[in-house]
Amino acid sequence: MRNFTILILALTLTACCPKVAPVPTTEAAINLETEQLVRVSLTDRLMQSVEKYYRNQVSPMLIDKGIAKEDAEGIVNSALLPLIEAEQQRLLDALVPLYRRYYTVEEIHQLFSFYQTEVARKSVKVSPQIAAESQEYVRLWNENLGNELMQIIDAGIKGNGEK
């Protein structure tokens, strides 16, 4: 009975644990996982930002030239969407080898696994907002640090008898 209870407990715990895919072993699988990591950690967000920027810039230019808003948006969409897809692939082709150079296969796997969690998705979502909201504070903090550093250095120089 004791062994049966242990077996049931082990099966229950195993069923509750999230399934983690094994570390890829083939070059193609490693590159695919690295590409997925680069997408979720960087390029998806970057491409959304770039796409939004160009939509907000180009559509009004077309509207100013007398093109109806819906037509202008359609023109921008038909030109931008394939271009964004191709450009994201170009970024991925350039960044995957960089990630492979700086991270081991196991580290890439761990990072990719992390980016699939809720907390990582939230981090990706709120990081730009946190950066934007903290930018002025960080600038002032850095300026203050520089001023304090120079005061300490000036005091040290004067303390050593130099002018």
C-alpha positions as CSV (number, residue, x, y, z in Angstrom):
1,M,0.0,0.0,0.0
2,R,2.8,2.4,0.8
3,N,4.5,1.9,-2.6
4,F,1.1,2.4,-4.3
5,T,0.6,5.7,-2.4
6,I,4.1,6.8,-3.4
7,L,3.5,5.9,-7.0
8,I,0.2,7.8,-7.0
9,L,1.8,10.8,-5.4
10,A,4.7,10.7,-7.9
11,L,2.3,10.5,-10.9
12,T,0.2,13.4,-9.5
13,L,3.2,15.6,-9.0
14,T,4.5,14.8,-12.5
15,A,1.2,15.6,-14.0
16,C,1.2,19.0,-12.2
17,C,4.6,20.0,-13.3
18,P,4.8,22.0,-16.5
19,K,6.3,20.1,-19.4
20,V,9.6,21.6,-20.5
21,A,10.8,20.8,-23.9
22,P,14.3,19.3,-24.0
23,V,17.3,21.3,-25.1
24,P,17.5,21.1,-28.9
25,T,20.4,19.1,-30.3
26,T,20.4,19.6,-34.0
27,E,21.8,22.7,-35.6
28,A,18.4,23.5,-37.3
29,A,16.5,23.1,-34.0
30,I,19.1,25.2,-32.1
31,N,18.8,28.0,-34.7
32,L,15.0,27.8,-34.7
33,E,14.8,28.1,-30.9
34,T,17.4,31.0,-31.0
35,E,15.2,32.7,-33.6
36,Q,12.1,32.3,-31.4
37,L,14.1,33.7,-28.5
38,V,15.2,36.8,-30.5
39,R,11.6,37.3,-31.7
40,V,10.0,37.2,-28.2
41,S,12.8,39.1,-26.4
42,L,13.4,41.8,-29.0
43,T,12.3,41.9,-32.6
44,D,8.5,41.4,-32.2
45,R,8.4,44.4,-30.0
46,L,10.8,46.4,-32.1
47,M,8.8,45.6,-35.3
48,Q,5.6,46.7,-33.7
49,S,7.1,50.0,-32.7
50,V,8.6,50.5,-36.2
51,E,5.3,49.6,-37.9
52,K,3.4,52.0,-35.6
53,Y,5.9,54.8,-36.3
54,Y,5.6,54.4,-40.1
55,R,1.8,54.1,-40.0
56,N,1.7,57.4,-38.1
57,Q,4.1,59.1,-40.4
58,V,3.1,57.9,-43.9
59,S,-0.7,57.7,-43.7
60,P,-1.0,61.5,-42.8
61,M,1.3,62.4,-45.6
62,L,-0.9,60.5,-48.1
63,I,-4.0,62.1,-46.6
64,D,-2.4,65.5,-47.0
65,K,-1.9,64.7,-50.7
66,G,-5.7,64.3,-51.0
67,I,-6.0,60.5,-50.6
68,A,-9.0,59.4,-48.5
69,K,-8.0,58.2,-45.0
70,E,-9.2,54.6,-45.7
71,D,-7.4,54.5,-49.0
72,A,-4.2,55.9,-47.5
73,E,-4.3,53.3,-44.7
74,G,-4.9,50.6,-47.3
75,I,-2.0,51.8,-49.4
76,V,0.3,51.9,-46.3
77,N,-0.8,48.5,-45.1
78,S,-0.3,46.8,-48.5
79,A,3.2,48.3,-48.7
80,L,4.2,48.0,-45.1
81,L,3.1,44.5,-44.1
82,P,5.3,42.5,-46.5
83,L,8.2,44.9,-45.9
84,I,7.9,44.5,-42.1
85,E,7.9,40.8,-42.5
86,A,11.0,40.8,-44.7
87,E,12.8,43.3,-42.6
88,Q,12.1,41.3,-39.4
89,Q,13.6,38.3,-41.1
90,R,16.7,40.3,-42.0
91,L,17.1,41.4,-38.4
92,L,16.7,37.8,-37.2
93,D,19.3,36.6,-39.7
94,A,21.7,39.1,-38.3
95,L,20.9,38.7,-34.6
96,V,20.6,34.9,-34.3
97,P,24.4,34.4,-34.9
98,L,25.0,37.1,-32.2
99,Y,22.9,35.3,-29.7
100,R,24.6,32.1,-30.6
101,R,28.0,33.7,-30.0
102,Y,27.2,35.0,-26.6
103,Y,24.9,32.3,-25.2
104,T,25.3,28.6,-25.0
105,V,22.6,26.3,-26.3
106,E,21.5,25.6,-22.8
107,E,21.3,29.3,-21.9
108,I,19.3,30.0,-25.1
109,H,16.9,27.2,-24.1
110,Q,16.6,28.6,-20.5
111,L,16.0,32.1,-21.8
112,F,13.4,31.0,-24.3
113,S,11.7,28.9,-21.6
114,F,11.6,32.0,-19.4
115,Y,10.1,34.2,-22.1
116,Q,7.2,31.8,-22.4
117,T,6.2,32.5,-18.8
118,E,3.5,35.0,-17.7
119,V,6.0,37.1,-15.8
120,A,8.3,37.4,-18.9
121,R,5.4,38.4,-21.1
122,K,4.4,41.0,-18.6
123,S,8.0,42.2,-18.4
124,V,8.2,42.6,-22.2
125,K,4.9,44.5,-22.2
126,V,5.7,46.9,-19.3
127,S,9.4,47.5,-19.8
128,P,9.0,50.2,-22.5
129,Q,6.5,52.0,-20.2
130,I,8.9,51.7,-17.2
131,A,11.8,53.0,-19.3
132,A,9.8,55.9,-20.6
133,E,8.5,56.9,-17.2
134,S,12.0,56.6,-15.6
135,Q,14.0,58.3,-18.3
136,E,13.9,61.8,-16.9
137,Y,14.7,60.6,-13.3
138,V,17.6,58.5,-14.6
139,R,18.9,61.5,-16.6
140,L,18.8,63.8,-13.5
141,W,20.2,61.1,-11.3
142,N,23.2,60.6,-13.7
143,E,23.7,64.4,-13.8
144,N,23.7,64.6,-10.0
145,L,26.2,61.7,-9.8
146,G,28.5,63.4,-12.2
147,N,28.3,66.6,-10.2
148,E,29.0,64.8,-6.9
149,L,32.0,63.0,-8.5
150,M,33.5,66.2,-9.7
151,Q,33.1,67.8,-6.2
152,I,34.8,64.9,-4.6
153,I,37.6,65.0,-7.1
154,D,38.0,68.8,-6.7
155,A,38.1,68.5,-3.0
156,G,40.7,65.7,-3.3
157,I,42.9,67.9,-5.6
158,K,42.6,70.9,-3.3
159,G,43.4,68.7,-0.3
160,N,46.6,67.6,-2.0
161,G,47.7,71.2,-2.4
162,E,47.0,71.4,-6.1
163,K,44.9,74.1,-7.7
